[in-house]
Amino acid sequence: MKKIKKFAKNLFSANRVKMLAMMLLCGTAVTFAQNAAGDYTAGTNALSTVTEEIAKYVPYVVKLCYAIAGVVAVVGAISVYIAMNNEEQDVKKKIMMVVGACIFLVAAAQALPLFFGL
């Protein structure tokens, strides 16, 4: 019985009760501070503005994807050429990895404008 009494005393010490009361008070204050009127025009206007601003960068990102695909192709071709000259065994694997990376980058560049509806 003494152990249970001591456990309960430590569990409900003054610091823990104060902290619990503070969290409950702050949590309910934040809940009541939210706008319950149903006027969401500010949020929708902000989201449409952000969408328009992001859409301005899409052509640059598409060109960047094409440039990265070109660099990957050149570096991959050099890597495959060196592997072929050294008579390594996994040349086909390297070729497939380079081609796959280039196809992915080109497909991503093509799909990006479709994602934003341009």
Biopython code that builds the backbone (N, CA, C, O; Angstrom):
import numpy as np
from Bio.PDB.StructureBuilder import StructureBuilder

atoms = [
    (1, "MET", "N", (0.819, -1.190, 0.000)),
    (1, "MET", "CA", (0.000, 0.000, 0.000)),
    (1, "MET", "C", (0.865, 1.256, 0.000)),
    (1, "MET", "O", (0.542, 2.255, -0.644)),
    (2, "LYS", "N", (1.960, 1.184, 0.729)),
    (2, "LYS", "CA", (2.858, 2.341, 0.772)),
    (2, "LYS", "C", (3.473, 2.612, -0.593)),
    (2, "LYS", "O", (3.680, 3.765, -0.974)),
    (3, "LYS", "N", (3.765, 1.531, -1.334)),
    (3, "LYS", "CA", (4.351, 1.698, -2.663)),
    (3, "LYS", "C", (3.359, 2.372, -3.609)),
    (3, "LYS", "O", (3.734, 3.237, -4.400)),
    (4, "ILE", "N", (2.103, 1.972, -3.523)),
    (4, "ILE", "CA", (1.079, 2.573, -4.377)),
    (4, "ILE", "C", (0.886, 4.040, -4.026)),
    (4, "ILE", "O", (0.741, 4.887, -4.907)),
    (5, "LYS", "N", (0.886, 4.327, -2.746)),
    (5, "LYS", "CA", (0.724, 5.710, -2.286)),
    (5, "LYS", "C", (1.882, 6.580, -2.761)),
    (5, "LYS", "O", (1.680, 7.714, -3.194)),
    (6, "LYS", "N", (3.088, 6.044, -2.679)),
    (6, "LYS", "CA", (4.269, 6.777, -3.111)),
    (6, "LYS", "C", (4.261, 6.983, -4.628)),
    (6, "LYS", "O", (4.624, 8.050, -5.123)),
    (7, "PHE", "N", (3.838, 5.937, -5.361)),
    (7, "PHE", "CA", (3.749, 6.041, -6.817)),
    (7, "PHE", "C", (2.735, 7.108, -7.224)),
    (7, "PHE", "O", (3.012, 7.914, -8.112)),
    (8, "ALA", "N", (1.567, 7.122, -6.590)),
    (8, "ALA", "CA", (0.534, 8.113, -6.904)),
    (8, "ALA", "C", (1.010, 9.518, -6.559)),
    (8, "ALA", "O", (0.724, 10.471, -7.284)),
    (9, "LYS", "N", (1.728, 9.644, -5.463)),
    (9, "LYS", "CA", (2.243, 10.960, -5.061)),
    (9, "LYS", "C", (3.253, 11.484, -6.081)),
    (9, "LYS", "O", (3.225, 12.663, -6.436)),
    (10, "ASN", "N", (4.131, 10.622, -6.544)),
    (10, "ASN", "CA", (5.111, 11.031, -7.545)),
    (10, "ASN", "C", (4.459, 11.294, -8.899)),
    (10, "ASN", "O", (4.883, 12.182, -9.639)),
    (11, "LEU", "N", (3.431, 10.521, -9.214)),
    (11, "LEU", "CA", (2.763, 10.673, -10.492)),
    (11, "LEU", "C", (2.045, 12.010, -10.593)),
    (11, "LEU", "O", (2.087, 12.674, -11.629)),
    (12, "PHE", "N", (1.397, 12.392, -9.525)),
    (12, "PHE", "CA", (0.641, 13.643, -9.518)),
    (12, "PHE", "C", (1.371, 14.729, -8.745)),
    (12, "PHE", "O", (0.759, 15.461, -7.967)),
    (13, "SER", "N", (2.679, 14.836, -8.957)),
    (13, "SER", "CA", (3.432, 15.881, -8.271)),
    (13, "SER", "C", (3.010, 17.246, -8.802)),
    (13, "SER", "O", (2.366, 17.338, -9.847)),
    (14, "ALA", "N", (3.359, 18.260, -8.111)),
    (14, "ALA", "CA", (2.897, 19.612, -8.439)),
    (14, "ALA", "C", (3.385, 20.053, -9.816)),
    (14, "ALA", "O", (2.639, 20.703, -10.549)),
    (15, "ASN", "N", (4.606, 19.719, -10.179)),
    (15, "ASN", "CA", (5.145, 20.143, -11.474)),
    (15, "ASN", "C", (4.396, 19.492, -12.635)),
    (15, "ASN", "O", (4.124, 20.136, -13.648)),
    (16, "ARG", "N", (4.068, 18.218, -12.480)),
    (16, "ARG", "CA", (3.360, 17.528, -13.558)),
    (16, "ARG", "C", (1.942, 18.068, -13.712)),
    (16, "ARG", "O", (1.462, 18.233, -14.833)),
    (17, "VAL", "N", (1.287, 18.336, -12.629)),
    (17, "VAL", "CA", (-0.078, 18.861, -12.702)),
    (17, "VAL", "C", (-0.069, 20.249, -13.317)),
    (17, "VAL", "O", (-0.948, 20.579, -14.112)),
    (18, "LYS", "N", (0.908, 21.060, -12.962)),
    (18, "LYS", "CA", (1.013, 22.403, -13.543)),
    (18, "LYS", "C", (1.261, 22.321, -15.052)),
    (18, "LYS", "O", (0.675, 23.079, -15.824)),
    (19, "MET", "N", (2.118, 21.411, -15.458)),
    (19, "MET", "CA", (2.419, 21.268, -16.880)),
    (19, "MET", "C", (1.185, 20.774, -17.644)),
    (19, "MET", "O", (0.900, 21.265, -18.736)),
    (20, "LEU", "N", (0.461, 19.819, -17.088)),
    (20, "LEU", "CA", (-0.744, 19.321, -17.719)),
    (20, "LEU", "C", (-1.794, 20.413, -17.846)),
    (20, "LEU", "O", (-2.448, 20.528, -18.883)),
    (21, "ALA", "N", (-1.962, 21.213, -16.802)),
    (21, "ALA", "CA", (-2.927, 22.312, -16.850)),
    (21, "ALA", "C", (-2.533, 23.335, -17.908)),
    (21, "ALA", "O", (-3.395, 23.861, -18.611)),
    (22, "MET", "N", (-1.242, 23.621, -18.027)),
    (22, "MET", "CA", (-0.772, 24.587, -19.027)),
    (22, "MET", "C", (-1.008, 24.064, -20.444)),
    (22, "MET", "O", (-1.432, 24.820, -21.318)),
    (23, "MET", "N", (-0.737, 22.778, -20.677)),
    (23, "MET", "CA", (-0.961, 22.226, -22.009)),
    (23, "MET", "C", (-2.441, 22.213, -22.366)),
    (23, "MET", "O", (-2.803, 22.522, -23.502)),
    (24, "LEU", "N", (-3.293, 21.864, -21.423)),
    (24, "LEU", "CA", (-4.734, 21.872, -21.683)),
    (24, "LEU", "C", (-5.234, 23.283, -21.962)),
    (24, "LEU", "O", (-6.056, 23.481, -22.857)),
    (25, "LEU", "N", (-4.750, 24.263, -21.210)),
    (25, "LEU", "CA", (-5.170, 25.645, -21.406)),
    (25, "LEU", "C", (-4.725, 26.165, -22.762)),
    (25, "LEU", "O", (-5.511, 26.789, -23.474)),
    (26, "CYS", "N", (-3.466, 25.915, -23.129)),
    (26, "CYS", "CA", (-2.962, 26.392, -24.423)),
    (26, "CYS", "C", (-3.641, 25.671, -25.577)),
    (26, "CYS", "O", (-3.943, 26.293, -26.595)),
    (27, "GLY", "N", (-3.883, 24.397, -25.441)),
    (27, "GLY", "CA", (-4.539, 23.646, -26.506)),
    (27, "GLY", "C", (-5.951, 24.129, -26.767)),
    (27, "GLY", "O", (-6.362, 24.254, -27.921)),
    (28, "THR", "N", (-6.692, 24.399, -25.718)),
    (28, "THR", "CA", (-8.058, 24.892, -25.916)),
    (28, "THR", "C", (-8.062, 26.324, -26.406)),
    (28, "THR", "O", (-8.944, 26.708, -27.174)),
    (29, "ALA", "N", (-7.095, 27.125, -25.979)),
    (29, "ALA", "CA", (-7.042, 28.513, -26.452)),
    (29, "ALA", "C", (-6.769, 28.564, -27.950)),
    (29, "ALA", "O", (-7.350, 29.386, -28.659)),
    (30, "VAL", "N", (-5.898, 27.700, -28.432)),
    (30, "VAL", "CA", (-5.604, 27.654, -29.862)),
    (30, "VAL", "C", (-6.828, 27.181, -30.641)),
    (30, "VAL", "O", (-7.108, 27.679, -31.731)),
    (31, "THR", "N", (-7.540, 26.238, -30.088)),
    (31, "THR", "CA", (-8.738, 25.732, -30.758)),
    (31, "THR", "C", (-9.798, 26.816, -30.882)),
    (31, "THR", "O", (-10.425, 26.947, -31.933)),
    (32, "PHE", "N", (-10.003, 27.583, -29.840)),
    (32, "PHE", "CA", (-11.004, 28.640, -29.892)),
    (32, "PHE", "C", (-10.552, 29.830, -30.720)),
    (32, "PHE", "O", (-11.383, 30.615, -31.177)),
    (33, "ALA", "N", (-9.248, 29.977, -30.920)),
    (33, "ALA", "CA", (-8.739, 31.122, -31.664)),
    (33, "ALA", "C", (-8.924, 30.966, -33.168)),
    (33, "ALA", "O", (-8.767, 31.938, -33.907)),
    (34, "GLN", "N", (-9.252, 29.770, -33.637)),
    (34, "GLN", "CA", (-9.414, 29.569, -35.063)),
    (34, "GLN", "C", (-10.700, 30.216, -35.555)),
    (34, "GLN", "O", (-11.677, 30.342, -34.816)),
    (35, "ASN", "N", (-10.678, 30.619, -36.804)),
    (35, "ASN", "CA", (-11.826, 31.279, -37.400)),
    (35, "ASN", "C", (-12.872, 30.235, -37.768)),
    (35, "ASN", "O", (-12.615, 29.355, -38.589)),
    (36, "ALA", "N", (-14.032, 30.331, -37.171)),
    (36, "ALA", "CA", (-15.093, 29.369, -37.429)),
    (36, "ALA", "C", (-16.167, 29.954, -38.333)),
    (36, "ALA", "O", (-17.232, 29.357, -38.490)),
    (37, "ALA", "N", (-15.907, 31.106, -38.926)),
    (37, "ALA", "CA", (-16.933, 31.776, -39.727)),
    (37, "ALA", "C", (-17.113, 31.112, -41.082)),
    (37, "ALA", "O", (-18.157, 31.292, -41.709)),
    (38, "GLY", "N", (-16.133, 30.352, -41.555)),
    (38, "GLY", "CA", (-16.259, 29.676, -42.834)),
    (38, "GLY", "C", (-15.762, 30.500, -44.007)),
    (38, "GLY", "O", (-15.982, 30.115, -45.155)),
    (39, "ASP", "N", (-15.104, 31.614, -43.760)),
    (39, "ASP", "CA", (-14.586, 32.457, -44.831)),
    (39, "ASP", "C", (-13.160, 32.025, -45.144)),
    (39, "ASP", "O", (-12.223, 32.366, -44.422)),
    (40, "TYR", "N", (-13.006, 31.269, -46.228)),
    (40, "TYR", "CA", (-11.702, 30.718, -46.578)),
    (40, "TYR", "C", (-11.126, 31.388, -47.821)),
    (40, "TYR", "O", (-10.240, 30.822, -48.461)),
    (41, "THR", "N", (-11.598, 32.560, -48.174)),
    (41, "THR", "CA", (-11.129, 33.198, -49.405)),
    (41, "THR", "C", (-9.663, 33.583, -49.321)),
    (41, "THR", "O", (-8.952, 33.538, -50.325)),
    (42, "ALA", "N", (-9.199, 33.962, -48.126)),
    (42, "ALA", "CA", (-7.786, 34.332, -48.000)),
    (42, "ALA", "C", (-6.885, 33.149, -48.287)),
    (42, "ALA", "O", (-5.860, 33.290, -48.954)),
    (43, "GLY", "N", (-7.262, 31.982, -47.785)),
    (43, "GLY", "CA", (-6.459, 30.784, -48.018)),
    (43, "GLY", "C", (-6.470, 30.358, -49.473)),
    (43, "GLY", "O", (-5.429, 29.998, -50.023)),
    (44, "THR", "N", (-7.643, 30.395, -50.104)),
    (44, "THR", "CA", (-7.711, 29.989, -51.505)),
    (44, "THR", "C", (-6.998, 30.985, -52.402)),
    (44, "THR", "O", (-6.387, 30.593, -53.396)),
    (45, "ASN", "N", (-7.066, 32.271, -52.066)),
    (45, "ASN", "CA", (-6.332, 33.278, -52.849)),
    (45, "ASN", "C", (-4.830, 33.069, -52.720)),
    (45, "ASN", "O", (-4.094, 33.197, -53.698)),
    (46, "ALA", "N", (-4.383, 32.751, -51.526)),
    (46, "ALA", "CA", (-2.948, 32.515, -51.318)),
    (46, "ALA", "C", (-2.488, 31.284, -52.081)),
    (46, "ALA", "O", (-1.412, 31.295, -52.678)),
    (47, "LEU", "N", (-3.286, 30.223, -52.071)),
    (47, "LEU", "CA", (-2.908, 29.011, -52.795)),
    (47, "LEU", "C", (-2.885, 29.227, -54.305)),
    (47, "LEU", "O", (-2.007, 28.704, -54.991)),
    (48, "SER", "N", (-3.825, 29.978, -54.817)),
    (48, "SER", "CA", (-3.815, 30.243, -56.260)),
    (48, "SER", "C", (-2.629, 31.113, -56.650)),
    (48, "SER", "O", (-2.047, 30.922, -57.718)),
    (49, "THR", "N", (-2.265, 32.063, -55.801)),
    (49, "THR", "CA", (-1.092, 32.900, -56.065)),
    (49, "THR", "C", (0.186, 32.060, -56.074)),
    (49, "THR", "O", (1.042, 32.228, -56.943)),
    (50, "VAL", "N", (0.306, 31.169, -55.114)),
    (50, "VAL", "CA", (1.492, 30.308, -55.044)),
    (50, "VAL", "C", (1.556, 29.390, -56.258)),
    (50, "VAL", "O", (2.636, 29.155, -56.801)),
    (51, "THR", "N", (0.410, 28.869, -56.687)),
    (51, "THR", "CA", (0.387, 27.996, -57.863)),
    (51, "THR", "C", (0.836, 28.746, -59.103)),
    (51, "THR", "O", (1.581, 28.204, -59.919)),
    (52, "GLU", "N", (0.394, 29.981, -59.253)),
    (52, "GLU", "CA", (0.814, 30.788, -60.402)),
    (52, "GLU", "C", (2.309, 31.076, -60.362)),
    (52, "GLU", "O", (2.983, 31.039, -61.392)),
    (53, "GLU", "N", (2.823, 31.361, -59.170)),
    (53, "GLU", "CA", (4.253, 31.649, -59.050)),
    (53, "GLU", "C", (5.103, 30.421, -59.338)),
    (53, "GLU", "O", (6.151, 30.531, -59.975)),
    (54, "ILE", "N", (4.670, 29.262, -58.882)),
    (54, "ILE", "CA", (5.428, 28.030, -59.146)),
    (54, "ILE", "C", (5.366, 27.688, -60.630)),
    (54, "ILE", "O", (6.347, 27.206, -61.198)),
    (55, "ALA", "N", (4.226, 27.932, -61.256)),
    (55, "ALA", "CA", (4.072, 27.616, -62.679)),
    (55, "ALA", "C", (5.016, 28.435, -63.546)),
    (55, "ALA", "O", (5.348, 28.017, -64.655)),
    (56, "LYS", "N", (5.454, 29.593, -63.062)),
    (56, "LYS", "CA", (6.404, 30.410, -63.825)),
    (56, "LYS", "C", (7.770, 29.736, -63.944)),
    (56, "LYS", "O", (8.515, 30.001, -64.888)),
    (57, "TYR", "N", (8.101, 28.864, -62.986)),
    (57, "TYR", "CA", (9.413, 28.218, -62.981)),
    (57, "TYR", "C", (9.438, 26.912, -63.763)),
    (57, "TYR", "O", (10.515, 26.356, -63.979)),
    (58, "VAL", "N", (8.295, 26.410, -64.190)),
    (58, "VAL", "CA", (8.232, 25.110, -64.852)),
    (58, "VAL", "C", (9.096, 25.046, -66.115)),
    (58, "VAL", "O", (9.824, 24.067, -66.278)),
    (59, "PRO", "N", (9.058, 26.034, -67.015)),
    (59, "PRO", "CA", (9.924, 25.929, -68.212)),
    (59, "PRO", "C", (11.415, 25.851, -67.875)),
    (59, "PRO", "O", (12.173, 25.157, -68.553)),
    (60, "TYR", "N", (11.825, 26.554, -66.840)),
    (60, "TYR", "CA", (13.240, 26.521, -66.459)),
    (60, "TYR", "C", (13.610, 25.153, -65.889)),
    (60, "TYR", "O", (14.702, 24.647, -66.149)),
    (61, "VAL", "N", (12.718, 24.563, -65.123)),
    (61, "VAL", "CA", (12.989, 23.242, -64.548)),
    (61, "VAL", "C", (13.016, 22.181, -65.652)),
    (61, "VAL", "O", (13.806, 21.239, -65.587)),
    (62, "VAL", "N", (12.162, 22.328, -66.657)),
    (62, "VAL", "CA", (12.166, 21.391, -67.784)),
    (62, "VAL", "C", (13.505, 21.460, -68.518)),
    (62, "VAL", "O", (14.100, 20.430, -68.837)),
    (63, "LYS", "N", (13.971, 22.675, -68.781)),
    (63, "LYS", "CA", (15.270, 22.828, -69.447)),
    (63, "LYS", "C", (16.397, 22.295, -68.582)),
    (63, "LYS", "O", (17.356, 21.722, -69.098)),
    (64, "LEU", "N", (16.295, 22.476, -67.276)),
    (64, "LEU", "CA", (17.305, 21.950, -66.361)),
    (64, "LEU", "C", (17.319, 20.422, -66.386)),
    (64, "LEU", "O", (18.388, 19.813, -66.350)),
    (65, "CYS", "N", (16.142, 19.800, -66.448)),
    (65, "CYS", "CA", (16.079, 18.331, -66.547)),
    (65, "CYS", "C", (16.731, 17.841, -67.831)),
    (65, "CYS", "O", (17.447, 16.839, -67.828)),
    (66, "TYR", "N", (16.481, 18.551, -68.932)),
    (66, "TYR", "CA", (17.120, 18.166, -70.197)),
    (66, "TYR", "C", (18.634, 18.319, -70.100)),
    (66, "TYR", "O", (19.371, 17.466, -70.596)),
    (67, "ALA", "N", (19.104, 19.381, -69.477)),
    (67, "ALA", "CA", (20.551, 19.586, -69.336)),
    (67, "ALA", "C", (21.174, 18.502, -68.466)),
    (67, "ALA", "O", (22.250, 17.992, -68.780)),
    (68, "ILE", "N", (20.503, 18.151, -67.377)),
    (68, "ILE", "CA", (21.028, 17.094, -66.504)),
    (68, "ILE", "C", (21.046, 15.762, -67.249)),
    (68, "ILE", "O", (21.987, 14.982, -67.104)),
    (69, "ALA", "N", (19.998, 15.497, -68.055)),
    (69, "ALA", "CA", (19.971, 14.261, -68.843)),
    (69, "ALA", "C", (21.133, 14.229, -69.830)),
    (69, "ALA", "O", (21.730, 13.174, -70.047)),
    (70, "GLY", "N", (21.457, 15.358, -70.423)),
    (70, "GLY", "CA", (22.594, 15.422, -71.339)),
    (70, "GLY", "C", (23.908, 15.144, -70.643)),
    (70, "GLY", "O", (24.753, 14.416, -71.164)),
    (71, "VAL", "N", (24.080, 15.719, -69.476)),
    (71, "VAL", "CA", (25.314, 15.489, -68.718)),
    (71, "VAL", "C", (25.414, 14.026, -68.303)),
    (71, "VAL", "O", (26.484, 13.422, -68.385)),
    (72, "VAL", "N", (24.297, 13.462, -67.859)),
    (72, "VAL", "CA", (24.297, 12.039, -67.470)),
    (72, "VAL", "C", (24.640, 11.168, -68.671)),
    (72, "VAL", "O", (25.380, 10.194, -68.536)),
    (73, "ALA", "N", (24.113, 11.507, -69.842)),
    (73, "ALA", "CA", (24.396, 10.720, -71.044)),
    (73, "ALA", "C", (25.874, 10.790, -71.413)),
    (73, "ALA", "O", (26.478, 9.768, -71.737)),
    (74, "VAL", "N", (26.458, 11.976, -71.369)),
    (74, "VAL", "CA", (27.872, 12.127, -71.737)),
    (74, "VAL", "C", (28.772, 11.405, -70.737)),
    (74, "VAL", "O", (29.681, 10.672, -71.128)),
    (75, "VAL", "N", (28.518, 11.613, -69.454)),
    (75, "VAL", "CA", (29.346, 10.960, -68.435)),
    (75, "VAL", "C", (29.148, 9.448, -68.486)),
    (75, "VAL", "O", (30.104, 8.689, -68.331)),
    (76, "GLY", "N", (27.924, 9.015, -68.701)),
    (76, "GLY", "CA", (27.659, 7.578, -68.811)),
    (76, "GLY", "C", (28.327, 6.968, -70.022)),
    (76, "GLY", "O", (28.855, 5.858, -69.945)),
    (77, "ALA", "N", (28.313, 7.676, -71.147)),
    (77, "ALA", "CA", (28.965, 7.161, -72.350)),
    (77, "ALA", "C", (30.470, 7.014, -72.134)),
    (77, "ALA", "O", (31.076, 6.035, -72.570)),
    (78, "ILE", "N", (31.058, 7.981, -71.467)),
    (78, "ILE", "CA", (32.491, 7.883, -71.164)),
    (78, "ILE", "C", (32.765, 6.710, -70.236)),
    (78, "ILE", "O", (33.738, 5.979, -70.416)),
    (79, "SER", "N", (31.894, 6.534, -69.235)),
    (79, "SER", "CA", (32.059, 5.418, -68.302)),
    (79, "SER", "C", (31.918, 4.076, -69.008)),
    (79, "SER", "O", (32.678, 3.147, -68.734)),
    (80, "VAL", "N", (30.955, 3.970, -69.910)),
    (80, "VAL", "CA", (30.757, 2.723, -70.664)),
    (80, "VAL", "C", (31.945, 2.475, -71.588)),
    (80, "VAL", "O", (32.396, 1.338, -71.720)),
    (81, "TYR", "N", (32.454, 3.520, -72.226)),
    (81, "TYR", "CA", (33.611, 3.374, -73.118)),
    (81, "TYR", "C", (34.829, 2.864, -72.340)),
    (81, "TYR", "O", (35.539, 1.971, -72.802)),
    (82, "ILE", "N", (35.060, 3.430, -71.173)),
    (82, "ILE", "CA", (36.195, 2.980, -70.349)),
    (82, "ILE", "C", (35.991, 1.542, -69.911)),
    (82, "ILE", "O", (36.937, 0.754, -69.908)),
    (83, "ALA", "N", (34.752, 1.187, -69.537)),
    (83, "ALA", "CA", (34.477, -0.190, -69.121)),
    (83, "ALA", "C", (34.672, -1.174, -70.273)),
    (83, "ALA", "O", (35.143, -2.293, -70.070)),
    (84, "MET", "N", (34.307, -0.749, -71.483)),
    (84, "MET", "CA", (34.495, -1.633, -72.639)),
    (84, "MET", "C", (35.976, -1.817, -72.953)),
    (84, "MET", "O", (36.408, -2.917, -73.300)),
    (85, "ASN", "N", (36.744, -0.755, -72.832)),
    (85, "ASN", "CA", (38.182, -0.863, -73.108)),
    (85, "ASN", "C", (38.897, -1.703, -72.057)),
    (85, "ASN", "O", (39.885, -2.369, -72.364)),
    (86, "ASN", "N", (38.411, -1.676, -70.833)),
    (86, "ASN", "CA", (39.022, -2.475, -69.766)),
    (86, "ASN", "C", (38.468, -3.890, -69.723)),
    (86, "ASN", "O", (38.856, -4.681, -68.863)),
    (87, "GLU", "N", (37.565, -4.217, -70.641)),
    (87, "GLU", "CA", (36.949, -5.531, -70.751)),
    (87, "GLU", "C", (36.297, -5.973, -69.440)),
    (87, "GLU", "O", (36.468, -7.110, -69.000)),
    (88, "GLU", "N", (35.556, -5.065, -68.832)),
    (88, "GLU", "CA", (34.816, -5.402, -67.610)),
    (88, "GLU", "C", (33.603, -6.244, -67.973)),
    (88, "GLU", "O", (33.182, -6.269, -69.130)),
    (89, "GLN", "N", (33.041, -6.932, -66.987)),
    (89, "GLN", "CA", (31.973, -7.875, -67.268)),
    (89, "GLN", "C", (30.575, -7.252, -67.246)),
    (89, "GLN", "O", (29.684, -7.755, -67.931)),
    (90, "ASP", "N", (30.357, -6.212, -66.513)),
    (90, "ASP", "CA", (29.020, -5.639, -66.354)),
    (90, "ASP", "C", (28.806, -4.421, -67.250)),
    (90, "ASP", "O", (28.266, -3.412, -66.797)),
    (91, "VAL", "N", (29.210, -4.499, -68.482)),
    (91, "VAL", "CA", (29.049, -3.372, -69.402)),
    (91, "VAL", "C", (27.578, -3.175, -69.746)),
    (91, "VAL", "O", (27.102, -2.042, -69.816)),
    (92, "LYS", "N", (26.857, -4.275, -69.961)),
    (92, "LYS", "CA", (25.429, -4.166, -70.274)),
    (92, "LYS", "C", (24.666, -3.495, -69.130)),
    (92, "LYS", "O", (23.756, -2.697, -69.355)),
    (93, "LYS", "N", (25.049, -3.828, -67.927)),
    (93, "LYS", "CA", (24.398, -3.238, -66.755)),
    (93, "LYS", "C", (24.632, -1.728, -66.718)),
    (93, "LYS", "O", (23.711, -0.963, -66.433)),
    (94, "LYS", "N", (25.849, -1.305, -67.002)),
    (94, "LYS", "CA", (26.149, 0.135, -67.023)),
    (94, "LYS", "C", (25.371, 0.835, -68.126)),
    (94, "LYS", "O", (24.852, 1.933, -67.928)),
    (95, "ILE", "N", (25.291, 0.193, -69.295)),
    (95, "ILE", "CA", (24.550, 0.796, -70.409)),
    (95, "ILE", "C", (23.085, 0.957, -70.039)),
    (95, "ILE", "O", (22.497, 2.009, -70.290)),
    (96, "MET", "N", (22.493, -0.062, -69.452)),
    (96, "MET", "CA", (21.076, -0.001, -69.076)),
    (96, "MET", "C", (20.821, 1.053, -68.002)),
    (96, "MET", "O", (19.788, 1.722, -68.020)),
    (97, "MET", "N", (21.747, 1.201, -67.079)),
    (97, "MET", "CA", (21.577, 2.203, -66.026)),
    (97, "MET", "C", (21.634, 3.613, -66.601)),
    (97, "MET", "O", (20.832, 4.465, -66.220)),
    (98, "VAL", "N", (22.556, 3.868, -67.500)),
    (98, "VAL", "CA", (22.675, 5.193, -68.111)),
    (98, "VAL", "C", (21.454, 5.503, -68.970)),
    (98, "VAL", "O", (20.896, 6.597, -68.889)),
    (99, "VAL", "N", (21.043, 4.547, -69.785)),
    (99, "VAL", "CA", (19.867, 4.755, -70.638)),
    (99, "VAL", "C", (18.617, 4.947, -69.783)),
    (99, "VAL", "O", (17.789, 5.806, -70.085)),
    (100, "GLY", "N", (18.474, 4.167, -68.733)),
    (100, "GLY", "CA", (17.327, 4.309, -67.843)),
    (100, "GLY", "C", (17.277, 5.658, -67.163)),
    (100, "GLY", "O", (16.208, 6.256, -67.038)),
    (101, "ALA", "N", (18.437, 6.147, -66.718)),
    (101, "ALA", "CA", (18.478, 7.459, -66.078)),
    (101, "ALA", "C", (18.104, 8.559, -67.059)),
    (101, "ALA", "O", (17.371, 9.485, -66.711)),
    (102, "CYS", "N", (18.603, 8.457, -68.276)),
    (102, "CYS", "CA", (18.273, 9.477, -69.287)),
    (102, "CYS", "C", (16.793, 9.449, -69.651)),
    (102, "CYS", "O", (16.160, 10.496, -69.783)),
    (103, "ILE", "N", (16.247, 8.251, -69.810)),
    (103, "ILE", "CA", (14.815, 8.143, -70.127)),
    (103, "ILE", "C", (13.967, 8.699, -68.993)),
    (103, "ILE", "O", (12.973, 9.383, -69.238)),
    (104, "PHE", "N", (14.352, 8.412, -67.758)),
    (104, "PHE", "CA", (13.602, 8.946, -66.627)),
    (104, "PHE", "C", (13.637, 10.465, -66.601)),
    (104, "PHE", "O", (12.604, 11.102, -66.393)),
    (105, "LEU", "N", (14.801, 11.052, -66.807)),
    (105, "LEU", "CA", (14.897, 12.516, -66.766)),
    (105, "LEU", "C", (14.092, 13.163, -67.889)),
    (105, "LEU", "O", (13.445, 14.187, -67.670)),
    (106, "VAL", "N", (14.121, 12.588, -69.077)),
    (106, "VAL", "CA", (13.347, 13.145, -70.190)),
    (106, "VAL", "C", (11.847, 12.979, -69.920)),
    (106, "VAL", "O", (11.064, 13.890, -70.189)),
    (107, "ALA", "N", (11.447, 11.816, -69.388)),
    (107, "ALA", "CA", (10.029, 11.606, -69.080)),
    (107, "ALA", "C", (9.559, 12.547, -67.973)),
    (107, "ALA", "O", (8.438, 13.051, -68.021)),
    (108, "ALA", "N", (10.399, 12.779, -66.991)),
    (108, "ALA", "CA", (10.039, 13.711, -65.920)),
    (108, "ALA", "C", (9.903, 15.131, -66.464)),
    (108, "ALA", "O", (9.015, 15.877, -66.049)),
    (109, "ALA", "N", (10.777, 15.500, -67.385)),
    (109, "ALA", "CA", (10.693, 16.830, -67.981)),
    (109, "ALA", "C", (9.420, 16.974, -68.810)),
    (109, "ALA", "O", (8.841, 18.059, -68.869)),
    (110, "GLN", "N", (8.981, 15.898, -69.445)),
    (110, "GLN", "CA", (7.744, 15.948, -70.222)),
    (110, "GLN", "C", (6.510, 15.953, -69.327)),
    (110, "GLN", "O", (5.506, 16.578, -69.670)),
    (111, "ALA", "N", (6.567, 15.272, -68.192)),
    (111, "ALA", "CA", (5.412, 15.153, -67.312)),
    (111, "ALA", "C", (5.226, 16.360, -66.402)),
    (111, "ALA", "O", (4.119, 16.597, -65.919)),
    (112, "LEU", "N", (6.272, 17.119, -66.162)),
    (112, "LEU", "CA", (6.170, 18.251, -65.235)),
    (112, "LEU", "C", (5.167, 19.298, -65.692)),
    (112, "LEU", "O", (4.351, 19.721, -64.872)),
    (113, "PRO", "N", (5.171, 19.744, -66.937)),
    (113, "PRO", "CA", (4.138, 20.716, -67.351)),
    (113, "PRO", "C", (2.728, 20.140, -67.283)),
    (113, "PRO", "O", (1.778, 20.866, -66.990)),
    (114, "LEU", "N", (2.583, 18.855, -67.548)),
    (114, "LEU", "CA", (1.261, 18.233, -67.443)),
    (114, "LEU", "C", (0.769, 18.203, -66.007)),
    (114, "LEU", "O", (-0.431, 18.311, -65.751)),
    (115, "PHE", "N", (1.695, 18.055, -65.073)),
    (115, "PHE", "CA", (1.331, 18.039, -63.662)),
    (115, "PHE", "C", (0.757, 19.383, -63.219)),
    (115, "PHE", "O", (-0.179, 19.433, -62.421)),
    (116, "PHE", "N", (1.320, 20.464, -63.738)),
    (116, "PHE", "CA", (0.830, 21.799, -63.380)),
    (116, "PHE", "C", (-0.244, 22.312, -64.346)),
    (116, "PHE", "O", (-0.722, 23.436, -64.192)),
    (117, "GLY", "N", (-0.619, 21.517, -65.319)),
    (117, "GLY", "CA", (-1.695, 21.892, -66.219)),
    (117, "GLY", "C", (-1.310, 22.932, -67.228)),
    (117, "GLY", "O", (-2.150, 23.742, -67.619)),
    (118, "LEU", "N", (-0.064, 22.944, -67.670)),
    (118, "LEU", "CA", (0.392, 23.919, -68.653)),
    (118, "LEU", "C", (0.418, 23.332, -70.039)),
    (118, "LEU", "O", (0.779, 24.019, -70.994)),
]
sb = StructureBuilder()
sb.init_structure("model")
sb.init_model(0)
sb.init_chain("A")
sb.init_seg("    ")
for serial, (resi, resn, name, xyz) in enumerate(atoms, 1):
    if name == "N":
        sb.init_residue(resn, " ", resi, " ")
    sb.init_atom(name, np.array(xyz, "f"), 0.0, 1.0, " ", f" {name:<3s}", serial, name[0])
structure = sb.get_structure()
